[in-house]
């Protein structure tokens, strides 16, 4: 891995932007209807536990990248195969997020533009950024973080001032009990977006003050969860349950409804700018983790040389992954969250932590 250092604040910014990513774009937890915001908060609680699991693994092997401690825990062959599977998973997920970006732009503004062109423009920027290393990516995040939050606060104020929010759309709470919400949590929000923070296990070794990684990481996930819950509550409050579930991009529909003093309206560009920035960081972090893991496994001394070929693979997957946006969403809900996420985000980390605990139970255990 490259010799780089990032601060705790930069880690916080990257986690927050990553978690928001494409989650602000799609109708997150819409199957829970008016309780979508609750499903997001419960999913966040599970995400905090999963983050702790990955942090504990980091404490056991603070000087090793995940592919290295996988080999140490499972053996050279099995550990290498598993690490390679994670690299494929990271690239596949990056391609899915890139597809979300392309579909959003085609729907929003570029109706006649080929999907490949739209995705390629963003992917070229991502390739250039990632080739410069994690420090440059972290500093870029610092620059955009304040801008993103300014847009978010401004948008929230404008929605409230426009009088669009109807709190009755959020009632009754838990109309059919806790089980429908729990089903959404264990099939959607636990994994997307909160469980996906496992990708930061590739970045933990770069943090300067490692003892505070847990505190900063948990705080960033909590803040992102609260932000997403508020966003989804606003969407339901403005659009209603049915329209929110049917909308491809509910937040876009909500922002398009803003009209203040009969002149301040059509603020779609705010949504587009925020989404492009967040998706840029989510794809970049997945992409960087895939490159760093590949460099570790194959002992490549200059990981930057991998950016262009691997970037082109992600671009190709993003275009060919589905024939339509509806098929893309269906694959995400029925295949990714039911088969890939439970294995990569929960099963394997818990297995590795259990093995690490048994192997290190007589040695220093670190702090919980």
Secondary structure, DSSP 4 states (H G I P E B T S, - for coil): -----B-HHHHHHHHHHHHHTTTTTS-TTGGGGGGHHHHHHHHHHHHHHHHHHHHHHHHHTTTS-HHHHHHHHH-HHHHHHHHHHHHHHHHHHHHHHHHHHHHHHHHHT-TTS-HHHHHHHHHHHHHHHHHT-HHHHHHHHHHHHHHHHHHHHHHHHHHHHTT---GGGG-STTTT-SHHHHHHIIIIITTTTGGGGGGGGGTGGGBS-GGGHHHHHHHHHHHHHHHHHHHHHHHHHHH-HHHHHH-SSHHHHHHHT-EETTTEE--HHHHHHHHHHHHHHHHHHHHHHHHHHHHHHTT-S-GGGGHHHHHHHHHHHHHHS-SSHHHHHHHIIIIIIIIIHIIIIIIHHHHHHHHHHHHHTTS-----
